[in-house]
Each structure stands twice: as structure tokens, then as C-alpha cells.
Amino acid sequence: MSLRFSHRSLSQQVLFGSGQAAEHLAAEVARLGAQRVMVIASPRERRLAERVCARIDVTVWHDGVAEHVPVHVAERGRAVAAERAADLLVSVGGGSTTGLAKAVALTTGLPIVAVPTTYAGSEATNVWGMTEDATKTTGVDDRVLPGTVIYDAELTLSLPVPLSVASGLNGLAHCVDSMWAPRADPINRALAAEGIRALATGLPRVITDPAGLPGREHALYGAYLAAVAFASAGSGLHHKICHVLGGTFDLPHAETHATVLPYVLAYNAPFAPGAAARIAQALGRPADPDEPRAAAEAAVAGLSELRARLGAPTALRDYGLAAEDIPDAVARVLRAAPPSNPRPVSEENLTALLTAAWSGATPSVDPDIPAAPLVPATEAR
Ligand code: NAD
């Protein structure tokens, strides 16, 4: 098959260095000539934000952050930016904080310097999200892409281990879903594979040495690659499922991604052997795409082993999904599932997938799938 693709790279300044966030931020504020900085950080993130902003003048601190950015929270942030004539937004925190900065930038056009403190990766995408009336709306707009991202692994040392694991697996989900998302191409697949390798290297070290920097640095680097791959490849089936579970049923973002991922991998992998082999290899398991079933099983086994080492979340029922919610969730996901998903999606198989994720059943490749299922010709290896 000849190699033909169209790929768009987003432009960002990325400054990466442990213990350097305050220095990097001061240099960026000076470079941008900003005079009136609005810092967005939740109350829990305030101490980190004060450290990061130690060398700049702050015009206004704004802490009205809420998960999934309710519309009224976005409007309040925009009003504060206007009242205080802010000319630069600095977000210090997780994806919810970055998300609020993006919502303000969407209507004001203000530039963002993002200083992430989790592995969610929102800082590296041009995707915004807001919720209203139990429905999450997302959109793509280059105005919300932070022009600068400052990574400092010291800022993640305070992230509790269970949240570090869930957030890191959220990053891993960006990588895995990028392999078969609607705009998957050889470049974003390469970024995703390196993201999996970095996260699978870093996260186990976060468990064994939560106060050490090497594991956190690998995880943060992997989280960035994961988000770049996701921004480029778009939302695949996994993200559509988690989007419904978070936006409609209010499940926590990182834990939901961490729980659903192995089920989507087991579902899609036999139908995407090139992706399965790359995922398996990035998780340290050699695999051959010409043996689709073996490649899929290697990918699922690699992820299961990593999740076991990390003590990853296992069941959606632990995070607030009721069994009665499954039919509604299935109906909503069916409306959003990408037509390009490597395996057809039906009410029956989505119900099976979500029921397994709800109960925490062991994720595995369906034994009824033939050893070499029909693979779409478009699946690049
Ligand atoms: P979060 O931002 O809600 O943070 C989770 C909790 O951890 C919060 O209480 C926060 O204050 C706390 N926290 C953050 N950093 C900490 C630290 N270093 N130490 C201690 N506590 C810390 O969760 P998240 O998983 O980072 O982000 C989830 C949100 O991001 C969701 O709304 C999701 O939709 C969005 N998101 C968007 C994109 C995108 O591309 N637009 C990508 C990923 C996630």
C-alpha cells in the first residue's frame, strides 16, 4: 500500500524542566509583553500557582473552576477577564483549570500560557468542552490552543497516587484511541506509540517512588505526546464513550478513561492488527500485525499487566454509573460513534462492552472472533 496522508501539526512553545516553571513563566510573560495577567487555578491548586507565579505580577487570581466547565462557570471567568482587562491567561492546574482558560479564550481571543499539574493533556489540544443541562459540548478552535505550555514535574509531586494513575491512564487512552481515530495517520500513530512507551515507563515508577522525579517526568512527557496525537487524530470510540459517561452521567473524567480503556482495546484490537501490534510493542510485548488475533491478545495482555501493576480502577459502578443507565448511555454513544471505527458498533456489542466495564469483568478478546478477522483496507501499519 502506498503511503499517502494529510497531517496538520499545531504550533506551540513547549518548555520542559523540573523546578523551572517560575523561571519559564517569567520569561514567557516578558516575551509576550503581557501587562495584566489573569491566573486561573482552583483553590486546591492555588499553592502550586503561587509558586509558579512567584516572579510575575498578577492582576487577578480566579479560582472559580469546576469539572467539565459548566457554561455559567465559563461566563463568570469571561466576565472577570473583561472587568480586569486581562491581556494574558495563565492556567495552573489539571484539565478542568485548563478547560476554563480555554472557555475564556474562546470568546475573548486572549492568549493562554498553560502550566499543567496532571496528565490529562488538555494543554496540548485545540479542543474546548463545556457542559449545560447534562450535555457536554465540545468544539475545535485554534483560539483555545495555549501558545505556550510549561511542564514542571515538581508540580505533579502532590498529585495523589490513585489520581496520578487514573490521569496517566487518561493519557494512555489518548494514545490508544489515536491509533484508530478518524484522522489517524503515520505521524500521530508514531507520537502515540512513543507516548505509550513513556507512560508505561513512568507510571510504574510513580507507584514505587511517588516523591521521585524520574517517573513523573516520563509520565508528563508521555502525557504531552498523547495529547498531541489525540489533537491530531481526533476522537475515536473510546473518547466518544467517555464523553457520554462524563457529560451525561457526571462520572469523573480520569477514572472513567482509566476504566473503559481495556474494554475498547479488547473490542477493536482484533480488527486493527497494525494498531494492536504497535500498542503491544510499546508495552514491551513483541507482536506481528500479520497475526491479528495474537497481536490483539498481546496488546490486551500488555495493558492488563500494566494496569495490575498500577492498581488501576476497574469498574464503572464504583464511579457512579447505575446499571439502569447503560441503555441510555448506549443510545447516546451509538449516535456519536465514529463510522471509521475499525469494528462495526451495534446496540448489542456496545451494551456488552459497557456492561463489562460497569461490572469490572476481565477484559479479553472475544473468543468467537476468527483468528484473522476482516480488517479494513485503510488500516495503515
Ligand atoms: P481535574 O483538573 O478536574 O483535577 C482533578 C483534581 O486534582 C482537582 O481537584 C484538582 O484541583 C486536583 N489537582 C490537580 N493537580 C494537582 C496536583 N498537582 N496536586 C494535587 N491535586 C491536584 O482533572 P483532570 O483529569 O486533570 O482533567 C479533567 C478535565 O479535563 C475534564 O473536564 C476533561 O474533559 C478535560 N480534558 C480536556 C481535554 C481537551 O483536549 N480539551 C483533554 C483532557 C482532559
Residues whose N, C-alpha, C, O or C-beta is under 5 A from the ligand:
A	BS01	NAD	S42 R44 E45 E67 H68 G93 G94 G95 S96 T97 T117 T118 A120 G121 S122 T125 V127 W128 G129 L155 T156 S158 L159 H253 A254
